[in-house]
Amino acid sequence: MRTSLNEIKQVEKYLFNQLTTEESLLFEARMLTNPMLRLNVRVQEKIYSVLRFYHRKKLKEEFEHIHENLFKDPMKKDFQKSIYQLFKS
Amino acid sequence: MLPTQTPEVHKKSFEQLYESGFPRVAKFISKMNGSFQDAKDLFHDALVIYYEKTLDEKFTITTTEEAYILGIVKHLWLRKFKHDYNFVSLEDSEKEIVLPDTIDENPDENKLLQWLEISGKKCLDLLRHFYFENKTLREITTAFGYRNEHTASVQKFKCLEKIRDTIKEKAISYEDFLK
């Protein structure tokens, strides 16, 4: 694997707490002297949180779909009625 | 690297969980004078939180999946409407539930995602499967049509690099991406 990809792998291990204490300290020392590495770590951290956000969005689309199907399925009339009844005021 | 699935949790499909779990949640929300829409929204949020918890191989539950999800909903309700914790009675097993600190939508992330969805959808999807789906490397390799598992895992890091570099480039004009 290319050096740049190995660095990304290393950053991932650092962010996921998969480095040994020694490796982690060494990595932090490198960050102190290397502003580009610091920026890369920050951006990579951001990517993981965007990915989580993206995955949540996809999951919710799936739930929306399940909800729609469940509430329009003629076979599930009793189910629908029992829920709607709860919200009659 | 990939989280493995524990046998006790997340056995049911989302369809099954929806049908078995939603009625209790709806009942609770209606008791709290919430709306049908509140019930639906909080149930969806709770399913997401529950799903993410199941990605952790150390995660176990002592109740049923449905009861656990109702517990999450109670916490969400209390949090959302700033209700008094004495007002809603929580079972002992529910008191142990901890909500993730990342559940609020972040406008920056939303903006960044919208932009990445245009410029790098394929990488986003690949990475999402790597980190957030209960899939093995082999399954991902097949699903995305890579030659072998090595190629797939190299591609993962290539995608991270690609997205990283586009964000860095973009950050020059939109500094708030990196807040």
Interface residues (C-beta under 8 A of the other chain):
Chain A: M1 S4 L5 I8 K9 E12 L39 N40 R42 V43 Q44 K46 I47 Y48 S49 V50 L51 R52 F53 Y54 H55 R56 K57 K58 L59 K60 E62 F63 E64 I66 H67 L70 K76 F79 S82 I83 Y84 L86 F87
Chain B: F14 E15 Y18 E19 F22 P23 A26 K27 S30 S35 F36 A39 K40 F43 H44 L47 V48 Y51 E52 T102 E105 N106 E109 N110 L112 L113 L116 E117 L124 L127 R128 Y131 F132 E133 V154 F157 K158 L160 E161 I163 R164 I167 K168 A171 F177 L178
